[in-house]
Amino acid sequence: MAKVINLRMARKRRDRAAREKDAASARAQHGLGKAELASRKAEEARASRQLDGAKLERDD
C-alpha cells in the first residue's frame, strides 16, 4: 500500500523550502560580513584618494 500524505501539509513544506532557498540566495548576494564591509569601505576610500591625487588643478 502507498503511504497516505496530507497534500496541504506537503504543499506548505514545499513552499517553505522554496522560500528558504530564495532567502539563502539573497543573503549570499546582499549580505556582507563585518570584515568584508570594512574591506570594501577601505578599498573605496583608497580609490577616492587615488582619484583626488591624480586631479590636475588649473591656475587661471
DSSP file (Angstrom, degrees, kcal/mol; ACC not computed):
  #  RESIDUE AA STRUCTURE BP1 BP2  ACC     N-H-->O    O-->H-N    N-H-->O    O-->H-N    TCO  KAPPA ALPHA  PHI   PSI    X-CA   Y-CA   Z-CA
    1    1 A M              0   0    0      0, 0.0     2,-0.2     0, 0.0     3,-0.0   0.000 360.0 360.0 360.0 148.0    0.0    0.0    0.0
    2    2 A A        -     0   0    0      1,-0.1     2,-0.3     0, 0.0     0, 0.0  -0.509 360.0-104.3 -80.0 151.8    1.1    3.5   -0.7
    3    3 A K        -     0   0    0     -2,-0.2     2,-0.4     1,-0.1    -1,-0.1  -0.610  32.7-128.6 -78.2 133.8    1.7    5.9    2.2
    4    4 A V        -     0   0    0     -2,-0.3     2,-0.3    -3,-0.0    -1,-0.1  -0.699  30.5-175.0 -85.3 130.1   -1.2    8.4    2.7
    5    5 A I        -     0   0    0     -2,-0.4     2,-0.7     4,-0.0     3,-0.1  -0.907  30.9-115.7-125.4 154.8    0.0   12.0    3.0
    6    6 A N     >  -     0   0    0     -2,-0.3     4,-2.1     1,-0.2     5,-0.2  -0.803  22.7-156.9 -87.8 114.4   -1.8   15.2    3.7
    7    7 A L  H  > S+     0   0    0     -2,-0.7     4,-2.5     1,-0.2     5,-0.2   0.850  89.6  56.5 -64.4 -35.5   -1.4   17.3    0.5
    8    8 A R  H  > S+     0   0    0      1,-0.2     4,-2.1     2,-0.2    -1,-0.2   0.929 110.4  44.1 -62.2 -45.1   -1.9   20.6    2.3
    9    9 A M  H  > S+     0   0    0      2,-0.2     4,-2.4     1,-0.2    -1,-0.2   0.875 112.0  53.2 -68.3 -36.9    1.0   19.9    4.6
   10   10 A A  H  X S+     0   0    0     -4,-2.1     4,-2.3     2,-0.2    -2,-0.2   0.904 109.6  48.7 -64.7 -40.7    3.1   18.7    1.7
   11   11 A R  H  X S+     0   0    0     -4,-2.5     4,-2.8     2,-0.2    -2,-0.2   0.917 111.2  49.6 -64.8 -43.2    2.5   21.9   -0.2
   12   12 A K  H  X S+     0   0    0     -4,-2.1     4,-2.6     2,-0.2    -2,-0.2   0.915 111.1  49.6 -62.2 -42.4    3.3   24.0    2.8
   13   13 A R  H  X S+     0   0    0     -4,-2.4     4,-2.1     2,-0.2    -1,-0.2   0.912 112.2  48.2 -62.1 -43.3    6.5   22.1    3.3
   14   14 A R  H  X S+     0   0    0     -4,-2.3     4,-2.0     2,-0.2    -2,-0.2   0.917 112.6  48.2 -63.7 -44.1    7.5   22.5   -0.4
   15   15 A D  H  X S+     0   0    0     -4,-2.8     4,-2.5     2,-0.2    -2,-0.2   0.888 110.2  52.0 -65.5 -39.7    6.7   26.3   -0.3
   16   16 A R  H  X S+     0   0    0     -4,-2.6     4,-2.4     1,-0.2    -1,-0.2   0.914 109.4  49.7 -61.8 -42.7    8.7   26.7    2.9
   17   17 A A  H  X S+     0   0    0     -4,-2.1     4,-2.0     1,-0.2    -1,-0.2   0.894 110.9  49.6 -64.2 -39.4   11.7   25.0    1.4
   18   18 A A  H  X S+     0   0    0     -4,-2.0     4,-2.2     2,-0.2    -2,-0.2   0.910 111.3  48.8 -66.2 -42.4   11.5   27.2   -1.8
   19   19 A R  H  X S+     0   0    0     -4,-2.5     4,-2.5     1,-0.2    -2,-0.2   0.899 110.8  50.7 -64.2 -40.0   11.3   30.4    0.3
   20   20 A E  H  X S+     0   0    0     -4,-2.4     4,-2.4     2,-0.2    -1,-0.2   0.884 109.1  51.3 -65.2 -38.5   14.3   29.3    2.4
   21   21 A K  H  X S+     0   0    0     -4,-2.0     4,-1.9     2,-0.2    -2,-0.2   0.919 111.6  47.1 -64.7 -42.9   16.3   28.6   -0.8
   22   22 A D  H  X S+     0   0    0     -4,-2.2     4,-2.3     2,-0.2    -2,-0.2   0.899 112.2  50.6 -63.5 -41.1   15.4   32.1   -2.1
   23   23 A A  H  X S+     0   0    0     -4,-2.5     4,-2.6     1,-0.2    -2,-0.2   0.896 108.9  50.9 -65.5 -40.4   16.3   33.7    1.2
   24   24 A A  H  X S+     0   0    0     -4,-2.4     4,-2.1     1,-0.2    -1,-0.2   0.895 110.3  50.2 -64.5 -38.8   19.7   31.9    1.3
   25   25 A S  H  X S+     0   0    0     -4,-1.9     4,-1.9     2,-0.2    -2,-0.2   0.918 111.3  48.1 -64.7 -43.1   20.4   33.1   -2.2
   26   26 A A  H  X>S+     0   0    0     -4,-2.3     4,-2.9     2,-0.2     5,-0.5   0.891 110.5  51.8 -65.2 -40.1   19.5   36.7   -1.2
   27   27 A R  H  X5S+     0   0    0     -4,-2.6     4,-1.8     1,-0.2    -1,-0.2   0.908 111.1  47.5 -63.3 -41.2   21.7   36.5    1.9
   28   28 A A  H  <5S+     0   0    0     -4,-2.1    -1,-0.2    -5,-0.2    -2,-0.2   0.860 117.1  43.5 -67.2 -34.5   24.6   35.3   -0.1
   29   29 A Q  H  <5S+     0   0    0     -4,-1.9    -2,-0.2    -5,-0.2    -1,-0.2   0.889 130.8  18.1 -79.5 -40.0   24.1   38.0   -2.7
   30   30 A H  H  <5S+     0   0    0     -4,-2.9     2,-0.4    -5,-0.1    -3,-0.2   0.702 100.4  91.4-108.5 -24.9   23.5   41.0   -0.4
   31   31 A G     << -     0   0    0     -4,-1.8     2,-0.4    -5,-0.5    -4,-0.0  -0.590  51.2-173.8 -81.9 131.7   24.7   40.2    3.0
   32   32 A L        -     0   0    0     -2,-0.4     2,-0.0     4,-0.0    -3,-0.0  -0.950  21.2-123.5-122.3 143.9   28.3   41.1    3.9
   33   33 A G     >  -     0   0    0     -2,-0.4     4,-2.4     1,-0.1     5,-0.2  -0.293  33.5-103.1 -75.3 169.0   30.2   40.2    7.0
   34   34 A K  H  > S+     0   0    0      1,-0.2     4,-2.3     2,-0.2     5,-0.2   0.902 121.8  47.9 -61.7 -43.4   31.8   42.9    9.1
   35   35 A A  H  > S+     0   0    0      2,-0.2     4,-2.4     1,-0.2    -1,-0.2   0.906 112.2  49.1 -66.2 -41.7   35.3   42.2    7.8
   36   36 A E  H  > S+     0   0    0      2,-0.2     4,-2.4     1,-0.2    -2,-0.2   0.899 111.1  50.3 -64.6 -39.6   34.1   42.3    4.2
   37   37 A L  H  X S+     0   0    0     -4,-2.4     4,-2.3     2,-0.2    -2,-0.2   0.916 111.7  47.2 -65.5 -43.1   32.2   45.5    4.7
   38   38 A A  H  X S+     0   0    0     -4,-2.3     4,-2.4     2,-0.2    -2,-0.2   0.898 112.2  50.7 -64.6 -40.2   35.3   47.2    6.3
   39   39 A S  H  X S+     0   0    0     -4,-2.4     4,-2.3     2,-0.2    -2,-0.2   0.913 110.3  49.1 -63.3 -42.9   37.5   45.9    3.5
   40   40 A R  H  X S+     0   0    0     -4,-2.4     4,-2.3     2,-0.2    -2,-0.2   0.911 111.6  48.8 -64.4 -42.0   35.1   47.3    0.9
   41   41 A K  H  X S+     0   0    0     -4,-2.3     4,-2.4     1,-0.2    -2,-0.2   0.906 111.2  50.2 -64.0 -41.2   34.9   50.7    2.6
   42   42 A A  H  X S+     0   0    0     -4,-2.4     4,-2.4     2,-0.2    -2,-0.2   0.896 110.4  49.8 -64.1 -40.3   38.7   50.8    2.8
   43   43 A E  H  X S+     0   0    0     -4,-2.3     4,-2.4     2,-0.2    -2,-0.2   0.902 111.0  49.1 -65.3 -41.6   39.0   50.0   -0.9
   44   44 A E  H  X S+     0   0    0     -4,-2.3     4,-2.1     2,-0.2    -2,-0.2   0.904 111.9  49.0 -64.4 -40.6   36.5   52.7   -1.8
   45   45 A A  H  X S+     0   0    0     -4,-2.4     4,-2.5     2,-0.2    -2,-0.2   0.906 111.2  49.8 -65.1 -41.8   38.4   55.3    0.3
   46   46 A R  H  X S+     0   0    0     -4,-2.4     4,-2.3     1,-0.2    -2,-0.2   0.914 111.2  48.6 -62.9 -43.4   41.7   54.3   -1.3
   47   47 A A  H  X S+     0   0    0     -4,-2.4     4,-2.1     2,-0.2    -1,-0.2   0.877 111.2  50.9 -65.1 -37.3   40.3   54.6   -4.8
   48   48 A S  H  X S+     0   0    0     -4,-2.1     4,-2.6     2,-0.2    -2,-0.2   0.918 111.1  47.4 -65.8 -44.4   38.8   58.0   -3.9
   49   49 A R  H  X S+     0   0    0     -4,-2.5     4,-2.2     1,-0.2    -2,-0.2   0.899 111.8  50.9 -63.5 -40.1   42.2   59.3   -2.5
   50   50 A Q  H  X S+     0   0    0     -4,-2.3     4,-1.0     2,-0.2    -1,-0.2   0.902 111.6  47.1 -64.8 -40.7   44.0   58.0   -5.6
   51   51 A L  H  < S+     0   0    0     -4,-2.1     3,-0.5     1,-0.2     4,-0.4   0.913 112.3  49.5 -67.3 -43.1   41.5   59.8   -7.9
   52   52 A D  H >< S+     0   0    0     -4,-2.6     3,-0.8     1,-0.2    -2,-0.2   0.858 109.0  53.5 -64.5 -34.8   41.7   63.0   -5.9
   53   53 A G  H 3< S+     0   0    0     -4,-2.2    -1,-0.2     1,-0.2    -2,-0.2   0.738 105.9  53.6 -71.5 -22.3   45.5   62.8   -6.1
   54   54 A A  T 3< S+     0   0    0     -4,-1.0    -1,-0.2    -3,-0.5    -2,-0.2   0.488  83.0 113.3 -91.9  -3.5   45.5   62.5   -9.8
   55   55 A K    <   -     0   0    0     -3,-0.8     2,-0.5    -4,-0.4    -3,-0.0  -0.421  62.7-135.1 -71.2 142.3   43.4   65.6  -10.5
   56   56 A L        -     0   0    0     -2,-0.1     2,-0.4     2,-0.0    -2,-0.1  -0.846  14.6-146.6 -97.2 130.9   45.0   68.5  -12.2
   57   57 A E        -     0   0    0     -2,-0.5     2,-0.4     2,-0.0     0, 0.0  -0.815   8.1-145.7 -99.8 138.7   44.4   71.9  -10.8
   58   58 A R        -     0   0    0     -2,-0.4     2,-0.7     2,-0.0    -2,-0.0  -0.857   1.9-153.5-104.9 135.5   44.2   74.9  -13.1
   59   59 A D              0   0    0     -2,-0.4    -2,-0.0     1,-0.1     0, 0.0  -0.893 360.0 360.0-105.5 102.2   45.5   78.3  -12.1
   60   60 A D              0   0    0     -2,-0.7    -1,-0.1     0, 0.0    -2,-0.0   0.416 360.0 360.0 -99.5 360.0   43.5   80.9  -14.1
